[in-house]
Amino acid sequence: MSYETISIEKRGPVDWLTLNRPESLNAITTPMVTELRDYFGKLMEDADTRIVVMRGAGRAFCAGLDIKESEAKTHAPPFGVGFGFQGYLAEVYIRMRRCPQPIVSLVHGPACGGGFSFVMASDIRIAGESAKMNAAYIRIGLSACDMGCSYFLPRLVGTSVASELMLTGRFIHADRALATNLVSAVVPDVELEATAAPYIEEMLTTSPMGLRMTKEGLNLAIDAPGLEAAMAIENRNQLMCSNTDDAKEGMRAFIEKRAPQYTGR
C-alpha cells in the first residue's frame, strides 16, 4: 500500500521511517495506525531490510493520540477488531517487537503517550537535546498503563522511576533519560542522524541471521522464567546460526584477520 502519514526511505538494507504529520506534531490517527500496522507487519518476511530507523518530521517525534480527531469520533478502525481502536493501535507495538529487524528511534521534541511507546518499543534510542517524553495518558483522565507502557518502562528504567513517571505523567527530559538508561545518547537535534550512523554501521557488520536471532533471543530472555529457559533459547538460536554459511565465513574471517563477507545464507 502507498503511505500518506508515514514515509519510508530505503537506504540499502536500512529503512528510514518518518512519522509524517508535522502540522500536528505527528499525532496518531487511524490512517497512521493502519499504515504502521501494514509496514511493521510486512517486515517479518522482508529479508532485504535489516534495520529500521524511526523518527518524526518537523518539531516533534510524536505527540501521541490526535485528541481533536478522537473528539471528532474518527478513530474507529476500518473494520471490526477486538477492543476497537484501543486494540487496533496496540497491535502496532506488538508488531514492532515481533519484527526481526532492530529499530533505532531518533527522538526530538515531544514523544508523548503512544509516541512515548513508539520510543520504548524500539531497540536503540537516541535523544536530541529537545526530547521530552511522558506517559501522557494519565494527564487526560486515563490510566498510564497503556500501549505497553507498563511493560516497557519498568524494564528500561526500573520500577521506582517508572512508577514516578506513570503515576504523575511528568516529562522526562533528555538528560535524565540518559541518566536512567532510557536512551543510549543525547546529542544536539541536528546531529541525530549522524549519531545513529555508527550504530547502524556496526549492526550491518553482523550476519543477517545473527542480528535477527539476537533481537529475538533478547526479547525472549527478558521474560524467561529462569536461567535454564534463557539458555535453552540461546542454545536453539546458536545452533541455527552455526549451521549457516555466514557462521563459517565469520570464523574464517576471524582467523584470517579480515572483514567477513556475509551473504545471508
N, C-alpha and C positions, 0 to 999 in steps of 0.2 A: 504494500500500500504506500501511497505518497503521503508525506507528513506535512502538517501545517503548523503545529505548535512546538515541534522539535525539529532540529536539523541534524543530519548525520554527515560528517565529512570523513571520508576514508583516506587515511594516510598510510598506505601499505597495509600491514596487518593490524593497525590501530584505528579504531573508530572514535572520532571526536563527536560526542553527543552534546548538543547545546539546547537547553530549555529555551524556547524562542518566543516568549510573550513579554518582551521587555517593557511594553507600555503598562503592564500590570504586575511588574516585578516577578514575572514568570509564575504567577499564581496558578494553582492546579484547577483545571476544568475537566469535564468529562471527555472532550476530544483529546486532551493531553493524556489522560489516563489510557484511553483506547490506543493511542499511538505508542506509549511506553510499554503497555502490555504486549503489543504486537512486536515491538523491537526486541525487548528482552526475552520474549518467548521464543523467538527465532534463533537466538544465539546458541542454544543447546546443540543445534545441528549445523552450526556455522564453523567449519574448520579453518576458514581463512582469517577470521577475526580473532586475534589473540589477546587484545587488551581493549578496554573501553575507558575513555576519559570523559567525565561528565562535568558540565559547567553550565552557567546561566548567562544569557545575553543581557546587556545593559547594566543596571545599577545593583542587581541582586542575583543571588544564586536561585532562590525560590522562596517567595513569601508565604507559602503554604496554600491552603484552600482559598479559592476565589470566593470570598464571602458574598460579594454582590451577585455572582452567578448562583450561589447557593440560595440566597434570599429570593431570587427570581425563579426558583424551582426548576433550574435547568440541569441539575446534577443527576438526573435519572440515567442509569445505564442504558445503553442502546438495546438491551434485551434482558430478559429476566435472569437474575443471578441471586444466589443466596446472600442475605444481608444487604441487598440493594447496592447503592453507591459505596457504602462502607466496605463491603466485601470486594467490590469491583476495584477500588483503589488499593486495598490491602494486598491483592494479588501481585501488584507491581513489585512490592518489596520482596515477596517470596520469589518472584522470577529473577530479581537482581541477585539474590543469594544462591539460587539454583543454577544460574548460568555459569559455565565453567571459566569464563574469562574474568580475570581480575578487573575491578572497577576502581579507577582513580578519580576522586572528586576534587575539583578545584573550587574552593568556596570563597566568594567575596560578597560583601554586603549581607543582608538578612538571609538566613536559612531557618525558616520557622515552621512549626507543626510538621505537616507532611514533607516540607522541604528539608527540615532537620533530619527526618527519617531517611530521605534520599542520601544524605551525607553519611548517616550511621550505617546504612545498608551497603555502603561501599567498602572496599578492602583497604585502600590507602587514601588518607585525607590530607590535603594541603590547604592551608588557610591563607588568604590575603589579610593584610592588616585591618581591613574594614570589616572582616567577617564577624557576625554576631548571630548566635543560634539559640533557639529556645523551644521548649515543649509547649507551644502556644495554645494547645487545646484547652488547658485548664484556665486560661485567661478569658475564654468565651463561654464559660459555664459547662464545659465538658470535663471528662476525665483525661488526665495526662497519659493514661495507659492507652495509647492509640498508635496505629501504623507501625507496630514493632518497637515502639519507644521503650516499653517496659522490659523488652528482651534485650535490645541492643545496648541501651545506655549503661545499665549496671555492669555489663561485660566489658565495656570500654573504659569507664571512669571509676568503677566501684560503686557499691550500694550507697555509701554516705553522700557522695557528690550527686549521684543520680537522684536520690531522694530529695535533696535540696532543690535541684533544678526542676524536678517534676512536680513537687508539691507547691512551689512558688511560681513557676512559669518564668522565672527571671532569665535574662540573657546571659549566656557565657560568651565572652569576647575572645578574640584570637589568642591573646597572651595566656589567659587562663586555660583555654582549650589545649594549648601546647603543654602547659604545666601539668595538666591532668591526663595527658596522653590521649586526648580525644583526636588530635591531629599530629602529623609527623613533623610539620614545619610551619612557620609563619614567615611570610615574605611580603614585600610591597605588592599590591594588586597587579601591577604591570609585569611582575616577574613570575606570576603563577605558572604560565606555560613553560617558561624556561626552566623553572624549578622542577617541573614534572619530567623534563626530558631525561635526566639520569635514571630515575626510577623506571621509566619506560624502556630505556636502552638496556638496563641490566636485566629486566624481565625478558626482553627479546633475545638475550644470550642463552636462555634456558631452552630445553627441549619443549616442544608443544605439549606432549603428554605430561611431562614432569611439572609444568606450570599448572595445567588443569588439575592434575591429581593433588597438587599441593593445596590449591584452594578448596577442593572437595574434602580432602583429609582434615584440614584445619577446621572447617565448618563442623564436621562430624566429631572431631576430637573435643571441641569446646563443650559439647553436650554429652560426651561419653560418660557412662556411669562410673568408670574407673580406669586405671592404668591398663588392665588387660584388654578392655574393649578398645581403647585408643590404639594400643599396639596391634590389635587384630586388624584395624583399619590400615595402619601403616604397613603391616606385612602384606595385605592384599594389594594395596596401591604399588608398593615397591616391586612385588613380583610381576605385576602388569607392566610396569615401566622397564624392568630389567630384561624383558623379552623383546624389546623394540630394537630396531637398528640404531636408533638415536642413542640408546644407552651404550651400545658397543662403540659407537663413534665418539661419545663423550669420554669413555675410558681411554680409547686410543689417543685422542687429542690431549688428554691429561699427561699420558706417558711421553708423547711426542712434543709436549710443551708448545702447543699451538691452539688457536681458537677452534672449537668444534664447528662442523658444518652440518647442522641438523636438517632433516628432510621431512620430519613429521611421520616417519614410518618406524 
